[in-house]
Amino acid sequence: MYPFRNILFPTDFSPHAHAALKYAAAFARESGGRLVVLSVQEGSVPANLLSLPDRALEEEGKEWLRTLRRNVRNTLADPLLSGLEVETVIVEGEPAAEIARAARDFHIDLITVATHGRKGLARFLFGSTAEEIIAEAPCPVLSVRPPQHDFVEHRDGRTEIHLNRILLATDFRPVTEAAARLASEIARRAGAELHAIYVISDFVDQMADLLPDSGNQTLRNLRAYAQERMSRLARELGGAVSTHIAEGRPYEEIVRLAMDGDFDLIVAGTSVHPSLFGGAASLGQEIERIVRNAPCPVLCVPAGQVMTSAPARIGDPLPQT
């Protein structure tokens, strides 16, 4: 699974989207792999757009094609891509679905996207293409939300990855197994500290308040269970893991630790849930909130990777409370 050899960089050529290009280039350069630049358009694009003579695009109504070609050429000329194997793909369709299709067709190991991190009414009205991509992707997705902590440096024509501290967010369920293995492998290869956090939801505290006898016993059981499972996780990942157990709202505690501990990267397993209205699946709310609020990039690893990349299971499901 790591190092990532085939990297997909979906872009609308905006300055915001460009923030993810540095990460795509860095991982491709690290592995000596390939970078695929993907543009999804609303209209049909000639297959030979980049080689068409200028006169073929001078007709009225083709201004958008001229702009698209200029944007593609500018991206390919970016110093970040110097010396890399780069392939350009332009397709027509809906962004999240086409990005997921390209990930499968090109055997992509990693997708890099930039998210605006919209909140509240703005998010309700406009949604988040990045979150749709994470929900539908068949491979890990690195979400970047500038400005935030940056672990890739490009200077003097060189792009380098500097990972010092990695935070694995886990709930011990099968959906996080692939994320745990990937986080451990990245930390090992980068020589980075690996930390793992499990958050006991504040819902359990509310139960203890409402039902003092049974609720408090449930909370004590869960605390003991979390301690045992964290110890087991550390052993299964080779022992070089610092563990943290917090209580509260999961995304808030994860984001707080990432900020206070000056982490470079959060790694989390993702699961998708069918939409109430059909169509695209949606991420669990906690992952969405982590992505929107994290002080550093978030690497989202889909549950499907558990079966396709490493069938062995880490631990057992959470007990029923």
N, C-alpha and C positions, 0 to 999 in steps of 0.2 A: 504493500500500500504506500510505503514511503521509502525513498524519496519519490516525489511526484514527477513523472516523466512527460505526461501529456497534459498541458495546462490550457484551459479555455478562458478567454477574456472576452466576455460579452460587453459591448459598448454602444452608447448612443453618441459617442464622440464629444460629449460635454466635458468641461473641466472637472466636474465632480466625478464622472465615471473614470476619468484618467487616473484618479488616485489609486485605483486597483491595479493599474498596469504595472506599477513598480513591483508589486508583489508577484504578479504573474511572471514577469521577466526574471525576478530573482530566483523563484523556484525552478523555472525552466533552465536557467543558467547553472544552478547548483547541481542539477541532475544530468546536464547535457542533453536535455529533452527538447520537446517541440511545443511551441506556443501557437494556439489557434485563436485568431482575432475574429469574432463573430459579430455581425450586424444584422439585426432583425428589422425589416422594413414593412410598412403597410402596403406598399405597392410592389409590382413585379420589377425585378432588376435584371438587365441583360447579363448573361453569364460572362461575357467578355467586356464588362464595364471598364475595367482598368486598362484595357488595350484599345478601346475604341478611339478613333480619331476625334479631335475636338469638334469638327464640323458635324459629326453625327449627333452631338448633344446640343446643337445651337437652336433647335426648334423650340417653339413656345411650349411651355408645359414640362420641359425637361430640366428646368433650373435645379430641381431637387436632386436629379441624378448627377449634375455637375458638382453640386455641393457635397453629395455623398462620395463621389470619386476623390474630390480634394481632401475630404476628411480621412478617407482610407489611406491615401498617399502620405498625408502628414503623419498619421499614426505609424505607418511602416518606416518612416524616416526618423522616428523618435530615437534619440541616442540610447534609450533604455533597451531597445531591441537589437542594438549593434552586435553582430556576430551570432545571433540566435537563429535557429530554424523556425521560420514563421510562415503560417498558412492563413490566408484570408478567406472567410466564408460569408456570403451575403445571401440571406433567405427572406422570404415573405411569410408573415404569419404573426401569431401572438407570442410576445417575447418569452414568457416562462416556459411554454410548451415547446417552442423551437430550441431554446437553450437546453432543455432536458433531452430533446431528440438528438441534438448535436453532441451532447455528452456521451450518449450511447453510440452514435455512429462513429465518433472519432476516438472511442475508448479512452475518454478523458478521466484523469486521476484527480484533478482539482479544478474547481471553478472559482474565479476571483470576481467579486462584485462590490460595488460601493453602494451603501444605503444612506438615504437622507436622515433616517431615524426620526421620521415624523411622529408626532404624538397627538393625542386628543382628537379634536374635530378634524384637523388637517389630515390625519391618518385615515379617519373614517371616510372622508370625502374622496381622497386621492389614492388610498391604499399604498402598498409598497411592493414594487416589482421585485426588489431584492428578496423580500420574504416569500414571495411566490416562487422565486427561483429555488430558494432553500427548500421549500416544501416539496417541489417536484423533482429536484435533482437526484440522479442515481448514484452520485459520488459526493465526496466532501466539498463543501462550499466555504470559502474564506470571505467573511463579510467585513468590509472596511468602512468606517464611518468617520471621515475627517471632519474637524481636526481631532485626533486622538493619539494615544501613545503609538509610536511607529517603531517597528523592529527591522525595517529594511532601509539601508542607506545606499544612496547612489552618489558617488563622488569621483571625480577624475576618470570618468568612463567605466567605473566599476560598480557593480551592484552586489551588496553583501547582506546576508541575513544574520542578525544579531539577536538570538533568543537566549535570554538569561533565566527567565522564570515563566513556567507554564502552569496554568490552573485548569485542572480537570473538574468539571461539574458532573456529579454522578448522583443517581438515585438507586443504584444497584440493580436496576431492571435490565433485561436483555438489550433494550434499545441503546444502553450506554456502553455495551461491551466493546464494540468496534472503536468507539471514541477513546476508551481507556487504553486499548492496545496502541492506537495511533498516537495518542499523547505520549505514551511511554517511549515509543520508537523515536518520535521527533526529539524528545528530551535527551534520549541516549545519544543520538547522532549529533545533536547540537551542543552537548555538554551542559544542558540547562537543568536548573532545579525543577522537579516535578512536584506539584502540590495537588491534592484532591480535596474537594469540599462536598459534604452532604448536609442538606438543610432540612431540619425537622420543621414541617410547616406550622405556622401559627394557628392553623385549624385545630391541631392537637391541643394547644394551650387553651383554645376556646372550649374544647370538650372538657378539659380539666376544670374550667371555671363553672361550666354548666352542670357537670356530673362529677363532683369532687372525688368520690370514692373510685369509681371505675375509670374516670378520666385521668386522674393522677397515676393510677396503676398503669394505664396504657402509655402515658408519657414516660414513666420510668422504664417500662419494657422497651419502648422504642429507643430511648437513649442507650440502653445496654446493647440492643441489637445493632445500632449504628456503630458503636465502638467495636463490636466484634466484627462487623462486616468491613469496616475501614481497615482493621488489622489484617483481615484476610485479603483484601484488595491489595494492600501494600506488599504482602508476601507474593501474591500472584504476579505482581508487576516487577518483582525483583528486589523489593525492599527499599529502594531508593526513592521513597515517596513520603512527603510531609502531609499529614492528614489534618483536616479541620472539620469540626462538627458545629453547626450553628443552628439557631432556632429563630424563626420569623418567616417573612415572605421569601420564598426561594430566590427569586431574581434579585431582590434587594440585597440579600446577604452575599450572593455571588458577586454582584457588582461592587459592593462595599469592600469585600476582601481583595478583589482585583485592583481596586483603586488604592486601598491602604497599603497593599503589598507591592505596588509598582510592577504588576505583572505585564508581560509582553503579549501574551496570547491566552485566550480562554478556549478550551476544547469542550464541546458538549455533544451528546448524542441527541438526535432528533427523531421524532415520530410524526406521522401525519394522520389526520383525522378527516373522514369524509365530510365535505361541505354539506350544510343543511339544505342548500339550494342546488346540490349537484355540482358538476364541473370540477374545478381544481380543488385539491386538498388544501388544508391550511395547517400551519404549525401550531403546536401547543402554545398557549399564551406565555408560559414562562420563557421559552426560547425566544419568542418574539420580543419580549421585554428585555431579555439579556442583550440581544442584538441592538435594540434601540438605545440602550443606556450604558453599554459597556465602555470603559475607558480605553480599551485596546481592541484589536481585531478579534473576531470570534470565528473559530473553525467549527462548522456544524457538520457532523458525521451522521449520515442516514442509517436507520436501523437495518436496511437491506444489506449493508456492508457486513453485518454480523454473519449472515449466511454465505455471502459470496466470497468474502475475503478471508474469514477465519471462523470456521464452524465451532471451535471450542468455546464453551460458555465460561464466563467469569461469575461465580457466585450463583445465588438463587434469587427468585423474586422476593419482593417485600412481603412480610407476613400480613395477614388480614388483621385489622384492628377494630 
